[in-house]
Amino acid sequence: MMSGKKILWISFIIALMPVLLSLKPQEAKVNQKKIEKDREKKQKQSERDYDQAVKRHNKMQSKSTRASMKKTKKAAKKATPLKY
């Protein structure tokens, strides 16, 4: 027959099992949020980098080329259907 201490420890471990197992999903949820936050940060940074590259490209063009690019951009905006 088991002693009282052993039974107490076994019942204590059995009582803690659900608590310990429930911590894993919470950790996964926190990790998922961190991953999404990092992904959004990278997306914003890549958009900023792209915009800077476009501005650099436009500055390197001649005046007439910039004017025609501006005209083409306006025409493209008019031709694009509205998004709702």
C-alpha positions in Angstrom: 0.0 0.0 0.0 1.2 3.5 -0.8 2.1 6.0 1.9 0.1 9.2 2.4 2.8 11.4 1.0 3.0 9.5 -2.3 -0.7 9.6 -2.8 -0.7 13.3 -2.0 2.0 14.0 -4.6 0.3 11.9 -7.3 -3.0 13.7 -6.7 -1.2 17.0 -6.8 0.5 16.2 -10.1 -2.8 15.0 -11.6 -4.5 18.2 -10.5 -1.8 20.3 -12.1 -1.8 18.5 -15.5 -4.8 20.5 -17.0 -3.2 23.8 -15.9 0.2 22.9 -17.4 -1.4 21.7 -20.6 -3.5 24.8 -21.0 -0.4 27.0 -21.0 0.8 25.8 -24.4 -2.2 27.2 -26.5 -1.7 30.6 -24.8 1.9 30.6 -25.7 1.1 29.7 -29.3 -1.4 32.6 -29.4 1.2 35.0 -28.1 3.8 33.7 -30.7 1.2 34.1 -33.5 0.6 37.7 -32.5 4.3 38.4 -32.5 4.7 36.8 -35.9 1.9 38.9 -37.3 3.3 42.1 -35.8 6.7 41.4 -37.3 5.1 40.6 -40.7 3.2 44.0 -40.6 6.4 45.8 -39.7 8.3 44.2 -42.6 5.5 45.0 -45.0 5.5 48.7 -44.0 9.3 48.9 -44.3 9.2 47.3 -47.7 6.5 49.7 -48.9 8.6 52.7 -47.6 11.7 51.3 -49.4 9.7 50.9 -52.6 8.3 54.4 -52.5 11.9 55.8 -51.9 13.2 53.8 -54.9 10.4 55.2 -57.1 11.2 58.7 -56.0 14.9 58.1 -56.7 14.1 56.8 -60.1 11.9 59.7 -60.9 14.6 62.2 -59.9 17.1 60.6 -62.2 14.9 61.1 -65.3 15.0 64.1 -67.5 12.4 66.9 -67.2 10.4 65.8 -70.3 10.5 62.1 -69.2 9.1 63.1 -65.8 6.3 65.1 -67.4 5.3 62.1 -69.6 5.5 59.7 -66.6 3.2 62.1 -64.7 0.8 62.3 -67.6 0.7 58.5 -67.9 0.2 58.1 -64.2 -2.8 60.4 -64.3 -4.3 58.6 -67.3 -3.9 55.3 -65.6 -5.8 56.6 -62.5 -8.7 57.8 -64.7 -8.8 54.5 -66.5 -8.8 52.4 -63.3 -12.3 51.5 -62.0 -13.1 52.6 -58.5 -12.8 50.1 -55.6 -15.6 49.9 -53.1 
